[in-house]
Amino acid sequence: MKIFKHLLIASVLIGSNCLFAQYTEVINSNRPGMSRSAFSVGTNVLQFEVGPLYIKEERTPLPRYEISGFGVDFSARYGLLFEQLEINIEGNYQNDTRTNISTFTTKDPRSNFRYLTLGAKYLIFDPYKNTESEKPNLYSWKANHSFRWKSLIPAVAVYVGANYDTENNPYTAPGIEGFSPKVMIATQNNFNGGWVFVMNLIKDRIGTNQSDFSYILTLTHSFSPQWVVFGETQGIKSDFYADNLLRFGGAYLWDKNFQLDTAVTFNTKDTPSVLNLTLGASYRFDFHKDKEIDNGNSAEDELERKNRRGKKKRKKKKSKKDIATDENKVKKRKRKDEDFDK
């Protein structure tokens, strides 16, 4: 049972990411990366993810400027109606100072949402659903870590959302105001050995002066039941802004409903150079109930009940074995007594 527990926790820790169903026994967070898992948090699960960050940007060619300040990434996720469906609101609020370096140095304090989006994600294809062969092999380390060609088939989800931008936002192109659509395709591959690969293809602020196309590729590895590391690349392309960002970090599972994380983001150019440092946390309120169970118990209660039932069975088996052993001892003593009488 310990082996199974370790494999389960390691496979679903980060976004990082459930293996056999939408709902998992431990928290399923998108942090600390920027990519979005193909899977939802599970029905009746309310989850909050937040990460304060330090921001430093510097442009060396003319016009020269520096930006320094702080921000916060945040999201609220809820599993609604179906295991495959999740609604969420997410955003990034930033407060910084832009220092223009020229003959006369000027400072421009700024603050606003870089983005604020309400959306819904739905899993349209799950290759791991009802697949007995994908369950961990409790008796073979090699079987659990060997490559399977079937793992190249990803889970696929679609996302539709709406951005809201205020007038004269310093972080968006001029003229952008109000609502604009956002769409995304998210794929996820779960490989043996605790490896997970997530890909996002995103079209953002459709129909505006800042219609971004971006991709995010994230590779995650869990090397213990509590610790996970990841590497990520993010490409952004539009007439207003273009960049290629690299992101590395890790997360720690404090308990099944609480995760801590950290990450560093940087690029390789100077127009401008980017350095972001973030510390974050994810917490879930788990009100999930297994629909296959009609006794009203939650999944956690049902798991505890099964464990108690398993312990009782083991005790019963042990008792029968002890009785048989005692009977054999009695028979041996009787035979010895008979031989002595003869």
Secondary structure as UniProt FT lines:
FT   HELIX           2..12
FT   TURN            15..16
FT   TURN            31..32
FT   STRAND          45..59
FT   STRAND          64..79
FT   TURN            83..84
FT   STRAND          85..101
FT   STRAND          106..125
FT   TURN            127..130
FT   HELIX           132..134
FT   TURN            138..139
FT   HELIX           141..145
FT   HELIX           149..152
FT   STRAND          155..165
FT   TURN            167..168
FT   TURN            170..171
FT   TURN            174..175
FT   STRAND          178..191
FT   TURN            192..194
FT   STRAND          195..204
FT   TURN            206..207
FT   TURN            209..210
FT   STRAND          212..222
FT   STRAND          227..237
FT   STRAND          242..255
FT   TURN            256..257
FT   STRAND          258..266
FT   STRAND          273..286
FT   TURN            291..292
FT   HELIX           299..341
//
